[in-house]
Amino acid sequence: MTSYEEVKNLYESNNKLELFEKKVKESCNVIMRQTDYDYDTSHEKLKLHNLSATSVIKEYMGIPEKKLHDKTTNQKMFGEFRKFLDDASKNYYEQRELREKMQSRIDANKK
């Protein structure tokens, strides 16, 4: 995830710093409407949460961040099966294309 400074530098390099500051101010206003933070606090929290107003509000309300769960054994098994079939299909079509090219060269040499 990109940090506040990286995004700011990107906008600055494209001469769009005013647009960046406008968007940050809008995000701070959203945070201030949903929480009891003042502008400075909402701005600092926005920096900490990499410009995610939703994350700031969730933190304020005490909603924990969702953690990615591991795949079940069944999901892992079918994922590997799908990968195996995709690889086999890809190899088949590559071999078929190669055989067709070889056959067309052989036919061209016969003429």
Phi and psi restraints in degrees (range 20) as a CNS / XPLOR table:
assign (resid 1 and name C) (resid 2 and name N)
       (resid 2 and name CA) (resid 2 and name C) 1.0 -80.5 20.0 2
assign (resid 2 and name N) (resid 2 and name CA)
       (resid 2 and name C) (resid 3 and name N) 1.0 146.7 20.0 2
assign (resid 2 and name C) (resid 3 and name N)
       (resid 3 and name CA) (resid 3 and name C) 1.0 -89.8 20.0 2
assign (resid 3 and name N) (resid 3 and name CA)
       (resid 3 and name C) (resid 4 and name N) 1.0 169.5 20.0 2
assign (resid 3 and name C) (resid 4 and name N)
       (resid 4 and name CA) (resid 4 and name C) 1.0 -57.7 20.0 2
assign (resid 4 and name N) (resid 4 and name CA)
       (resid 4 and name C) (resid 5 and name N) 1.0 -46.7 20.0 2
assign (resid 4 and name C) (resid 5 and name N)
       (resid 5 and name CA) (resid 5 and name C) 1.0 -65.6 20.0 2
assign (resid 5 and name N) (resid 5 and name CA)
       (resid 5 and name C) (resid 6 and name N) 1.0 -39.0 20.0 2
assign (resid 5 and name C) (resid 6 and name N)
       (resid 6 and name CA) (resid 6 and name C) 1.0 -63.4 20.0 2
assign (resid 6 and name N) (resid 6 and name CA)
       (resid 6 and name C) (resid 7 and name N) 1.0 -43.4 20.0 2
assign (resid 6 and name C) (resid 7 and name N)
       (resid 7 and name CA) (resid 7 and name C) 1.0 -66.7 20.0 2
assign (resid 7 and name N) (resid 7 and name CA)
       (resid 7 and name C) (resid 8 and name N) 1.0 -41.3 20.0 2
assign (resid 7 and name C) (resid 8 and name N)
       (resid 8 and name CA) (resid 8 and name C) 1.0 -62.0 20.0 2
assign (resid 8 and name N) (resid 8 and name CA)
       (resid 8 and name C) (resid 9 and name N) 1.0 -43.9 20.0 2
assign (resid 8 and name C) (resid 9 and name N)
       (resid 9 and name CA) (resid 9 and name C) 1.0 -64.1 20.0 2
assign (resid 9 and name N) (resid 9 and name CA)
       (resid 9 and name C) (resid 10 and name N) 1.0 -36.8 20.0 2
assign (resid 9 and name C) (resid 10 and name N)
       (resid 10 and name CA) (resid 10 and name C) 1.0 -63.8 20.0 2
assign (resid 10 and name N) (resid 10 and name CA)
       (resid 10 and name C) (resid 11 and name N) 1.0 -47.2 20.0 2
assign (resid 10 and name C) (resid 11 and name N)
       (resid 11 and name CA) (resid 11 and name C) 1.0 -64.0 20.0 2
assign (resid 11 and name N) (resid 11 and name CA)
       (resid 11 and name C) (resid 12 and name N) 1.0 -38.9 20.0 2
assign (resid 11 and name C) (resid 12 and name N)
       (resid 12 and name CA) (resid 12 and name C) 1.0 -64.9 20.0 2
assign (resid 12 and name N) (resid 12 and name CA)
       (resid 12 and name C) (resid 13 and name N) 1.0 -40.1 20.0 2
assign (resid 12 and name C) (resid 13 and name N)
       (resid 13 and name CA) (resid 13 and name C) 1.0 -67.8 20.0 2
assign (resid 13 and name N) (resid 13 and name CA)
       (resid 13 and name C) (resid 14 and name N) 1.0 -25.1 20.0 2
assign (resid 13 and name C) (resid 14 and name N)
       (resid 14 and name CA) (resid 14 and name C) 1.0 -95.9 20.0 2
assign (resid 14 and name N) (resid 14 and name CA)
       (resid 14 and name C) (resid 15 and name N) 1.0 12.4 20.0 2
assign (resid 14 and name C) (resid 15 and name N)
       (resid 15 and name CA) (resid 15 and name C) 1.0 55.7 20.0 2
assign (resid 15 and name N) (resid 15 and name CA)
       (resid 15 and name C) (resid 16 and name N) 1.0 40.7 20.0 2
assign (resid 15 and name C) (resid 16 and name N)
       (resid 16 and name CA) (resid 16 and name C) 1.0 -127.3 20.0 2
assign (resid 16 and name N) (resid 16 and name CA)
       (resid 16 and name C) (resid 17 and name N) 1.0 33.5 20.0 2
assign (resid 16 and name C) (resid 17 and name N)
       (resid 17 and name CA) (resid 17 and name C) 1.0 -63.1 20.0 2
assign (resid 17 and name N) (resid 17 and name CA)
       (resid 17 and name C) (resid 18 and name N) 1.0 -33.8 20.0 2
assign (resid 17 and name C) (resid 18 and name N)
       (resid 18 and name CA) (resid 18 and name C) 1.0 -61.6 20.0 2
assign (resid 18 and name N) (resid 18 and name CA)
       (resid 18 and name C) (resid 19 and name N) 1.0 -41.2 20.0 2
assign (resid 18 and name C) (resid 19 and name N)
       (resid 19 and name CA) (resid 19 and name C) 1.0 -63.8 20.0 2
assign (resid 19 and name N) (resid 19 and name CA)
       (resid 19 and name C) (resid 20 and name N) 1.0 -41.4 20.0 2
assign (resid 19 and name C) (resid 20 and name N)
       (resid 20 and name CA) (resid 20 and name C) 1.0 -61.4 20.0 2
assign (resid 20 and name N) (resid 20 and name CA)
       (resid 20 and name C) (resid 21 and name N) 1.0 -47.4 20.0 2
assign (resid 20 and name C) (resid 21 and name N)
       (resid 21 and name CA) (resid 21 and name C) 1.0 -65.0 20.0 2
assign (resid 21 and name N) (resid 21 and name CA)
       (resid 21 and name C) (resid 22 and name N) 1.0 -35.1 20.0 2
assign (resid 21 and name C) (resid 22 and name N)
       (resid 22 and name CA) (resid 22 and name C) 1.0 -64.2 20.0 2
assign (resid 22 and name N) (resid 22 and name CA)
       (resid 22 and name C) (resid 23 and name N) 1.0 -44.7 20.0 2
assign (resid 22 and name C) (resid 23 and name N)
       (resid 23 and name CA) (resid 23 and name C) 1.0 -66.1 20.0 2
assign (resid 23 and name N) (resid 23 and name CA)
       (resid 23 and name C) (resid 24 and name N) 1.0 -38.5 20.0 2
assign (resid 23 and name C) (resid 24 and name N)
       (resid 24 and name CA) (resid 24 and name C) 1.0 -64.9 20.0 2
assign (resid 24 and name N) (resid 24 and name CA)
       (resid 24 and name C) (resid 25 and name N) 1.0 -42.3 20.0 2
assign (resid 24 and name C) (resid 25 and name N)
       (resid 25 and name CA) (resid 25 and name C) 1.0 -63.1 20.0 2
assign (resid 25 and name N) (resid 25 and name CA)
       (resid 25 and name C) (resid 26 and name N) 1.0 -41.1 20.0 2
assign (resid 25 and name C) (resid 26 and name N)
       (resid 26 and name CA) (resid 26 and name C) 1.0 -62.5 20.0 2
assign (resid 26 and name N) (resid 26 and name CA)
       (resid 26 and name C) (resid 27 and name N) 1.0 -42.0 20.0 2
assign (resid 26 and name C) (resid 27 and name N)
       (resid 27 and name CA) (resid 27 and name C) 1.0 -64.5 20.0 2
assign (resid 27 and name N) (resid 27 and name CA)
       (resid 27 and name C) (resid 28 and name N) 1.0 -40.1 20.0 2
assign (resid 27 and name C) (resid 28 and name N)
       (resid 28 and name CA) (resid 28 and name C) 1.0 -63.3 20.0 2
assign (resid 28 and name N) (resid 28 and name CA)
       (resid 28 and name C) (resid 29 and name N) 1.0 -39.6 20.0 2
assign (resid 28 and name C) (resid 29 and name N)
       (resid 29 and name CA) (resid 29 and name C) 1.0 -62.9 20.0 2
assign (resid 29 and name N) (resid 29 and name CA)
       (resid 29 and name C) (resid 30 and name N) 1.0 -39.8 20.0 2
assign (resid 29 and name C) (resid 30 and name N)
       (resid 30 and name CA) (resid 30 and name C) 1.0 -62.1 20.0 2
assign (resid 30 and name N) (resid 30 and name CA)
       (resid 30 and name C) (resid 31 and name N) 1.0 -45.5 20.0 2
assign (resid 30 and name C) (resid 31 and name N)
       (resid 31 and name CA) (resid 31 and name C) 1.0 -63.0 20.0 2
assign (resid 31 and name N) (resid 31 and name CA)
       (resid 31 and name C) (resid 32 and name N) 1.0 -42.7 20.0 2
assign (resid 31 and name C) (resid 32 and name N)
       (resid 32 and name CA) (resid 32 and name C) 1.0 -65.7 20.0 2
assign (resid 32 and name N) (resid 32 and name CA)
       (resid 32 and name C) (resid 33 and name N) 1.0 -32.7 20.0 2
assign (resid 32 and name C) (resid 33 and name N)
       (resid 33 and name CA) (resid 33 and name C) 1.0 -70.5 20.0 2
assign (resid 33 and name N) (resid 33 and name CA)
       (resid 33 and name C) (resid 34 and name N) 1.0 -30.8 20.0 2
assign (resid 33 and name C) (resid 34 and name N)
       (resid 34 and name CA) (resid 34 and name C) 1.0 -93.1 20.0 2
assign (resid 34 and name N) (resid 34 and name CA)
       (resid 34 and name C) (resid 35 and name N) 1.0 -16.2 20.0 2
assign (resid 34 and name C) (resid 35 and name N)
       (resid 35 and name CA) (resid 35 and name C) 1.0 -130.0 20.0 2
assign (resid 35 and name N) (resid 35 and name CA)
       (resid 35 and name C) (resid 36 and name N) 1.0 -176.6 20.0 2
assign (resid 35 and name C) (resid 36 and name N)
       (resid 36 and name CA) (resid 36 and name C) 1.0 -104.7 20.0 2
assign (resid 36 and name N) (resid 36 and name CA)
       (resid 36 and name C) (resid 37 and name N) 1.0 21.6 20.0 2
assign (resid 36 and name C) (resid 37 and name N)
       (resid 37 and name CA) (resid 37 and name C) 1.0 -73.7 20.0 2
assign (resid 37 and name N) (resid 37 and name CA)
       (resid 37 and name C) (resid 38 and name N) 1.0 148.3 20.0 2
assign (resid 37 and name C) (resid 38 and name N)
       (resid 38 and name CA) (resid 38 and name C) 1.0 -87.8 20.0 2
assign (resid 38 and name N) (resid 38 and name CA)
       (resid 38 and name C) (resid 39 and name N) 1.0 -179.6 20.0 2
assign (resid 38 and name C) (resid 39 and name N)
       (resid 39 and name CA) (resid 39 and name C) 1.0 -61.1 20.0 2
assign (resid 39 and name N) (resid 39 and name CA)
       (resid 39 and name C) (resid 40 and name N) 1.0 -46.1 20.0 2
assign (resid 39 and name C) (resid 40 and name N)
       (resid 40 and name CA) (resid 40 and name C) 1.0 -63.0 20.0 2
assign (resid 40 and name N) (resid 40 and name CA)
       (resid 40 and name C) (resid 41 and name N) 1.0 -43.5 20.0 2
assign (resid 40 and name C) (resid 41 and name N)
       (resid 41 and name CA) (resid 41 and name C) 1.0 -64.9 20.0 2
assign (resid 41 and name N) (resid 41 and name CA)
       (resid 41 and name C) (resid 42 and name N) 1.0 -44.7 20.0 2
assign (resid 41 and name C) (resid 42 and name N)
       (resid 42 and name CA) (resid 42 and name C) 1.0 -64.4 20.0 2
assign (resid 42 and name N) (resid 42 and name CA)
       (resid 42 and name C) (resid 43 and name N) 1.0 -35.7 20.0 2
assign (resid 42 and name C) (resid 43 and name N)
       (resid 43 and name CA) (resid 43 and name C) 1.0 -65.8 20.0 2
assign (resid 43 and name N) (resid 43 and name CA)
       (resid 43 and name C) (resid 44 and name N) 1.0 -43.6 20.0 2
assign (resid 43 and name C) (resid 44 and name N)
       (resid 44 and name CA) (resid 44 and name C) 1.0 -65.1 20.0 2
assign (resid 44 and name N) (resid 44 and name CA)
       (resid 44 and name C) (resid 45 and name N) 1.0 -42.8 20.0 2
assign (resid 44 and name C) (resid 45 and name N)
       (resid 45 and name CA) (resid 45 and name C) 1.0 -64.5 20.0 2
assign (resid 45 and name N) (resid 45 and name CA)
       (resid 45 and name C) (resid 46 and name N) 1.0 -36.4 20.0 2
assign (resid 45 and name C) (resid 46 and name N)
       (resid 46 and name CA) (resid 46 and name C) 1.0 -63.0 20.0 2
assign (resid 46 and name N) (resid 46 and name CA)
       (resid 46 and name C) (resid 47 and name N) 1.0 -40.2 20.0 2
assign (resid 46 and name C) (resid 47 and name N)
       (resid 47 and name CA) (resid 47 and name C) 1.0 -63.4 20.0 2
assign (resid 47 and name N) (resid 47 and name CA)
       (resid 47 and name C) (resid 48 and name N) 1.0 -42.8 20.0 2
assign (resid 47 and name C) (resid 48 and name N)
       (resid 48 and name CA) (resid 48 and name C) 1.0 -64.1 20.0 2
assign (resid 48 and name N) (resid 48 and name CA)
       (resid 48 and name C) (resid 49 and name N) 1.0 -33.2 20.0 2
assign (resid 48 and name C) (resid 49 and name N)
       (resid 49 and name CA) (resid 49 and name C) 1.0 -99.9 20.0 2
assign (resid 49 and name N) (resid 49 and name CA)
       (resid 49 and name C) (resid 50 and name N) 1.0 23.1 20.0 2
assign (resid 49 and name C) (resid 50 and name N)
       (resid 50 and name CA) (resid 50 and name C) 1.0 52.2 20.0 2
assign (resid 50 and name N) (resid 50 and name CA)
       (resid 50 and name C) (resid 51 and name N) 1.0 49.7 20.0 2
assign (resid 50 and name C) (resid 51 and name N)
       (resid 51 and name CA) (resid 51 and name C) 1.0 65.6 20.0 2
assign (resid 51 and name N) (resid 51 and name CA)
       (resid 51 and name C) (resid 52 and name N) 1.0 26.2 20.0 2
assign (resid 51 and name C) (resid 52 and name N)
       (resid 52 and name CA) (resid 52 and name C) 1.0 -105.4 20.0 2
assign (resid 52 and name N) (resid 52 and name CA)
       (resid 52 and name C) (resid 53 and name N) 1.0 100.3 20.0 2
assign (resid 52 and name C) (resid 53 and name N)
       (resid 53 and name CA) (resid 53 and name C) 1.0 -63.1 20.0 2
assign (resid 53 and name N) (resid 53 and name CA)
       (resid 53 and name C) (resid 54 and name N) 1.0 -35.2 20.0 2
assign (resid 53 and name C) (resid 54 and name N)
       (resid 54 and name CA) (resid 54 and name C) 1.0 -61.5 20.0 2
assign (resid 54 and name N) (resid 54 and name CA)
       (resid 54 and name C) (resid 55 and name N) 1.0 -42.4 20.0 2
assign (resid 54 and name C) (resid 55 and name N)
       (resid 55 and name CA) (resid 55 and name C) 1.0 -65.5 20.0 2
assign (resid 55 and name N) (resid 55 and name CA)
       (resid 55 and name C) (resid 56 and name N) 1.0 -37.5 20.0 2
assign (resid 55 and name C) (resid 56 and name N)
       (resid 56 and name CA) (resid 56 and name C) 1.0 -64.0 20.0 2
assign (resid 56 and name N) (resid 56 and name CA)
       (resid 56 and name C) (resid 57 and name N) 1.0 -45.8 20.0 2
assign (resid 56 and name C) (resid 57 and name N)
       (resid 57 and name CA) (resid 57 and name C) 1.0 -66.0 20.0 2
assign (resid 57 and name N) (resid 57 and name CA)
       (resid 57 and name C) (resid 58 and name N) 1.0 -41.1 20.0 2
assign (resid 57 and name C) (resid 58 and name N)
       (resid 58 and name CA) (resid 58 and name C) 1.0 -63.0 20.0 2
assign (resid 58 and name N) (resid 58 and name CA)
       (resid 58 and name C) (resid 59 and name N) 1.0 -39.9 20.0 2
assign (resid 58 and name C) (resid 59 and name N)
       (resid 59 and name CA) (resid 59 and name C) 1.0 -62.9 20.0 2
assign (resid 59 and name N) (resid 59 and name CA)
       (resid 59 and name C) (resid 60 and name N) 1.0 -43.1 20.0 2
assign (resid 59 and name C) (resid 60 and name N)
       (resid 60 and name CA) (resid 60 and name C) 1.0 -60.8 20.0 2
assign (resid 60 and name N) (resid 60 and name CA)
       (resid 60 and name C) (resid 61 and name N) 1.0 -40.6 20.0 2
assign (resid 60 and name C) (resid 61 and name N)
       (resid 61 and name CA) (resid 61 and name C) 1.0 -81.7 20.0 2
assign (resid 61 and name N) (resid 61 and name CA)
       (resid 61 and name C) (resid 62 and name N) 1.0 -7.2 20.0 2
assign (resid 61 and name C) (resid 62 and name N)
       (resid 62 and name CA) (resid 62 and name C) 1.0 82.9 20.0 2
assign (resid 62 and name N) (resid 62 and name CA)
       (resid 62 and name C) (resid 63 and name N) 1.0 19.6 20.0 2
assign (resid 62 and name C) (resid 63 and name N)
       (resid 63 and name CA) (resid 63 and name C) 1.0 -85.1 20.0 2
assign (resid 63 and name N) (resid 63 and name CA)
       (resid 63 and name C) (resid 64 and name N) 1.0 120.5 20.0 2
assign (resid 63 and name C) (resid 64 and name N)
       (resid 64 and name CA) (resid 64 and name C) 1.0 -72.1 20.0 2
assign (resid 64 and name N) (resid 64 and name CA)
       (resid 64 and name C) (resid 65 and name N) 1.0 152.0 20.0 2
assign (resid 64 and name C) (resid 65 and name N)
       (resid 65 and name CA) (resid 65 and name C) 1.0 -67.4 20.0 2
assign (resid 65 and name N) (resid 65 and name CA)
       (resid 65 and name C) (resid 66 and name N) 1.0 140.1 20.0 2
assign (resid 65 and name C) (resid 66 and name N)
       (resid 66 and name CA) (resid 66 and name C) 1.0 -73.2 20.0 2
assign (resid 66 and name N) (resid 66 and name CA)
       (resid 66 and name C) (resid 67 and name N) 1.0 133.9 20.0 2
assign (resid 66 and name C) (resid 67 and name N)
       (resid 67 and name CA) (resid 67 and name C) 1.0 -98.2 20.0 2
assign (resid 67 and name N) (resid 67 and name CA)
       (resid 67 and name C) (resid 68 and name N) 1.0 141.0 20.0 2
assign (resid 67 and name C) (resid 68 and name N)
       (resid 68 and name CA) (resid 68 and name C) 1.0 -70.3 20.0 2
assign (resid 68 and name N) (resid 68 and name CA)
       (resid 68 and name C) (resid 69 and name N) 1.0 129.5 20.0 2
assign (resid 68 and name C) (resid 69 and name N)
       (resid 69 and name CA) (resid 69 and name C) 1.0 -89.7 20.0 2
assign (resid 69 and name N) (resid 69 and name CA)
       (resid 69 and name C) (resid 70 and name N) 1.0 153.8 20.0 2
assign (resid 69 and name C) (resid 70 and name N)
       (resid 70 and name CA) (resid 70 and name C) 1.0 -72.4 20.0 2
assign (resid 70 and name N) (resid 70 and name CA)
       (resid 70 and name C) (resid 71 and name N) 1.0 155.5 20.0 2
assign (resid 70 and name C) (resid 71 and name N)
       (resid 71 and name CA) (resid 71 and name C) 1.0 -73.2 20.0 2
assign (resid 71 and name N) (resid 71 and name CA)
       (resid 71 and name C) (resid 72 and name N) 1.0 150.0 20.0 2
assign (resid 71 and name C) (resid 72 and name N)
       (resid 72 and name CA) (resid 72 and name C) 1.0 -73.7 20.0 2
assign (resid 72 and name N) (resid 72 and name CA)
       (resid 72 and name C) (resid 73 and name N) 1.0 166.0 20.0 2
assign (resid 72 and name C) (resid 73 and name N)
       (resid 73 and name CA) (resid 73 and name C) 1.0 -59.6 20.0 2
assign (resid 73 and name N) (resid 73 and name CA)
       (resid 73 and name C) (resid 74 and name N) 1.0 -40.0 20.0 2
assign (resid 73 and name C) (resid 74 and name N)
       (resid 74 and name CA) (resid 74 and name C) 1.0 -64.1 20.0 2
assign (resid 74 and name N) (resid 74 and name CA)
       (resid 74 and name C) (resid 75 and name N) 1.0 -41.8 20.0 2
assign (resid 74 and name C) (resid 75 and name N)
       (resid 75 and name CA) (resid 75 and name C) 1.0 -64.7 20.0 2
assign (resid 75 and name N) (resid 75 and name CA)
       (resid 75 and name C) (resid 76 and name N) 1.0 -40.4 20.0 2
assign (resid 75 and name C) (resid 76 and name N)
       (resid 76 and name CA) (resid 76 and name C) 1.0 -63.5 20.0 2
assign (resid 76 and name N) (resid 76 and name CA)
       (resid 76 and name C) (resid 77 and name N) 1.0 -43.8 20.0 2
assign (resid 76 and name C) (resid 77 and name N)
       (resid 77 and name CA) (resid 77 and name C) 1.0 -62.6 20.0 2
assign (resid 77 and name N) (resid 77 and name CA)
       (resid 77 and name C) (resid 78 and name N) 1.0 -47.6 20.0 2
assign (resid 77 and name C) (resid 78 and name N)
       (resid 78 and name CA) (resid 78 and name C) 1.0 -70.3 20.0 2
assign (resid 78 and name N) (resid 78 and name CA)
       (resid 78 and name C) (resid 79 and name N) 1.0 -30.2 20.0 2
assign (resid 78 and name C) (resid 79 and name N)
       (resid 79 and name CA) (resid 79 and name C) 1.0 -63.3 20.0 2
assign (resid 79 and name N) (resid 79 and name CA)
       (resid 79 and name C) (resid 80 and name N) 1.0 -44.5 20.0 2
assign (resid 79 and name C) (resid 80 and name N)
       (resid 80 and name CA) (resid 80 and name C) 1.0 -66.0 20.0 2
assign (resid 80 and name N) (resid 80 and name CA)
       (resid 80 and name C) (resid 81 and name N) 1.0 -39.1 20.0 2
assign (resid 80 and name C) (resid 81 and name N)
       (resid 81 and name CA) (resid 81 and name C) 1.0 -62.7 20.0 2
assign (resid 81 and name N) (resid 81 and name CA)
       (resid 81 and name C) (resid 82 and name N) 1.0 -44.8 20.0 2
assign (resid 81 and name C) (resid 82 and name N)
       (resid 82 and name CA) (resid 82 and name C) 1.0 -62.4 20.0 2
assign (resid 82 and name N) (resid 82 and name CA)
       (resid 82 and name C) (resid 83 and name N) 1.0 -42.5 20.0 2
assign (resid 82 and name C) (resid 83 and name N)
       (resid 83 and name CA) (resid 83 and name C) 1.0 -62.5 20.0 2
assign (resid 83 and name N) (resid 83 and name CA)
       (resid 83 and name C) (resid 84 and name N) 1.0 -42.8 20.0 2
assign (resid 83 and name C) (resid 84 and name N)
       (resid 84 and name CA) (resid 84 and name C) 1.0 -60.5 20.0 2
assign (resid 84 and name N) (resid 84 and name CA)
       (resid 84 and name C) (resid 85 and name N) 1.0 -45.8 20.0 2
assign (resid 84 and name C) (resid 85 and name N)
       (resid 85 and name CA) (resid 85 and name C) 1.0 -67.1 20.0 2
assign (resid 85 and name N) (resid 85 and name CA)
       (resid 85 and name C) (resid 86 and name N) 1.0 -38.6 20.0 2
assign (resid 85 and name C) (resid 86 and name N)
       (resid 86 and name CA) (resid 86 and name C) 1.0 -63.7 20.0 2
assign (resid 86 and name N) (resid 86 and name CA)
       (resid 86 and name C) (resid 87 and name N) 1.0 -42.5 20.0 2
assign (resid 86 and name C) (resid 87 and name N)
       (resid 87 and name CA) (resid 87 and name C) 1.0 -64.7 20.0 2
assign (resid 87 and name N) (resid 87 and name CA)
       (resid 87 and name C) (resid 88 and name N) 1.0 -42.3 20.0 2
assign (resid 87 and name C) (resid 88 and name N)
       (resid 88 and name CA) (resid 88 and name C) 1.0 -63.9 20.0 2
assign (resid 88 and name N) (resid 88 and name CA)
       (resid 88 and name C) (resid 89 and name N) 1.0 -42.0 20.0 2
assign (resid 88 and name C) (resid 89 and name N)
       (resid 89 and name CA) (resid 89 and name C) 1.0 -64.6 20.0 2
assign (resid 89 and name N) (resid 89 and name CA)
       (resid 89 and name C) (resid 90 and name N) 1.0 -43.3 20.0 2
assign (resid 89 and name C) (resid 90 and name N)
       (resid 90 and name CA) (resid 90 and name C) 1.0 -61.7 20.0 2
assign (resid 90 and name N) (resid 90 and name CA)
       (resid 90 and name C) (resid 91 and name N) 1.0 -45.3 20.0 2
assign (resid 90 and name C) (resid 91 and name N)
       (resid 91 and name CA) (resid 91 and name C) 1.0 -62.8 20.0 2
assign (resid 91 and name N) (resid 91 and name CA)
       (resid 91 and name C) (resid 92 and name N) 1.0 -40.5 20.0 2
assign (resid 91 and name C) (resid 92 and name N)
       (resid 92 and name CA) (resid 92 and name C) 1.0 -60.7 20.0 2
assign (resid 92 and name N) (resid 92 and name CA)
       (resid 92 and name C) (resid 93 and name N) 1.0 -48.3 20.0 2
assign (resid 92 and name C) (resid 93 and name N)
       (resid 93 and name CA) (resid 93 and name C) 1.0 -68.3 20.0 2
assign (resid 93 and name N) (resid 93 and name CA)
       (resid 93 and name C) (resid 94 and name N) 1.0 -33.7 20.0 2
assign (resid 93 and name C) (resid 94 and name N)
       (resid 94 and name CA) (resid 94 and name C) 1.0 -65.8 20.0 2
assign (resid 94 and name N) (resid 94 and name CA)
       (resid 94 and name C) (resid 95 and name N) 1.0 -43.4 20.0 2
assign (resid 94 and name C) (resid 95 and name N)
       (resid 95 and name CA) (resid 95 and name C) 1.0 -64.8 20.0 2
assign (resid 95 and name N) (resid 95 and name CA)
       (resid 95 and name C) (resid 96 and name N) 1.0 -41.0 20.0 2
assign (resid 95 and name C) (resid 96 and name N)
       (resid 96 and name CA) (resid 96 and name C) 1.0 -63.7 20.0 2
assign (resid 96 and name N) (resid 96 and name CA)
       (resid 96 and name C) (resid 97 and name N) 1.0 -42.8 20.0 2
assign (resid 96 and name C) (resid 97 and name N)
       (resid 97 and name CA) (resid 97 and name C) 1.0 -63.4 20.0 2
assign (resid 97 and name N) (resid 97 and name CA)
       (resid 97 and name C) (resid 98 and name N) 1.0 -40.5 20.0 2
assign (resid 97 and name C) (resid 98 and name N)
       (resid 98 and name CA) (resid 98 and name C) 1.0 -63.6 20.0 2
assign (resid 98 and name N) (resid 98 and name CA)
       (resid 98 and name C) (resid 99 and name N) 1.0 -43.6 20.0 2
assign (resid 98 and name C) (resid 99 and name N)
       (resid 99 and name CA) (resid 99 and name C) 1.0 -62.7 20.0 2
assign (resid 99 and name N) (resid 99 and name CA)
       (resid 99 and name C) (resid 100 and name N) 1.0 -39.4 20.0 2
assign (resid 99 and name C) (resid 100 and name N)
       (resid 100 and name CA) (resid 100 and name C) 1.0 -65.5 20.0 2
assign (resid 100 and name N) (resid 100 and name CA)
       (resid 100 and name C) (resid 101 and name N) 1.0 -39.9 20.0 2
assign (resid 100 and name C) (resid 101 and name N)
       (resid 101 and name CA) (resid 101 and name C) 1.0 -64.5 20.0 2
assign (resid 101 and name N) (resid 101 and name CA)
       (resid 101 and name C) (resid 102 and name N) 1.0 -43.1 20.0 2
assign (resid 101 and name C) (resid 102 and name N)
       (resid 102 and name CA) (resid 102 and name C) 1.0 -63.3 20.0 2
assign (resid 102 and name N) (resid 102 and name CA)
       (resid 102 and name C) (resid 103 and name N) 1.0 -41.5 20.0 2
assign (resid 102 and name C) (resid 103 and name N)
       (resid 103 and name CA) (resid 103 and name C) 1.0 -65.8 20.0 2
assign (resid 103 and name N) (resid 103 and name CA)
       (resid 103 and name C) (resid 104 and name N) 1.0 -39.1 20.0 2
assign (resid 103 and name C) (resid 104 and name N)
       (resid 104 and name CA) (resid 104 and name C) 1.0 -67.7 20.0 2
assign (resid 104 and name N) (resid 104 and name CA)
       (resid 104 and name C) (resid 105 and name N) 1.0 -33.9 20.0 2
assign (resid 104 and name C) (resid 105 and name N)
       (resid 105 and name CA) (resid 105 and name C) 1.0 -69.5 20.0 2
assign (resid 105 and name N) (resid 105 and name CA)
       (resid 105 and name C) (resid 106 and name N) 1.0 -40.0 20.0 2
assign (resid 105 and name C) (resid 106 and name N)
       (resid 106 and name CA) (resid 106 and name C) 1.0 -63.4 20.0 2
assign (resid 106 and name N) (resid 106 and name CA)
       (resid 106 and name C) (resid 107 and name N) 1.0 -44.7 20.0 2
assign (resid 106 and name C) (resid 107 and name N)
       (resid 107 and name CA) (resid 107 and name C) 1.0 -63.4 20.0 2
assign (resid 107 and name N) (resid 107 and name CA)
       (resid 107 and name C) (resid 108 and name N) 1.0 -36.4 20.0 2
assign (resid 107 and name C) (resid 108 and name N)
       (resid 108 and name CA) (resid 108 and name C) 1.0 -70.2 20.0 2
assign (resid 108 and name N) (resid 108 and name CA)
       (resid 108 and name C) (resid 109 and name N) 1.0 -34.3 20.0 2
assign (resid 108 and name C) (resid 109 and name N)
       (resid 109 and name CA) (resid 109 and name C) 1.0 -73.0 20.0 2
assign (resid 109 and name N) (resid 109 and name CA)
       (resid 109 and name C) (resid 110 and name N) 1.0 -27.2 20.0 2
assign (resid 109 and name C) (resid 110 and name N)
       (resid 110 and name CA) (resid 110 and name C) 1.0 -70.4 20.0 2
assign (resid 110 and name N) (resid 110 and name CA)
       (resid 110 and name C) (resid 111 and name N) 1.0 -26.7 20.0 2
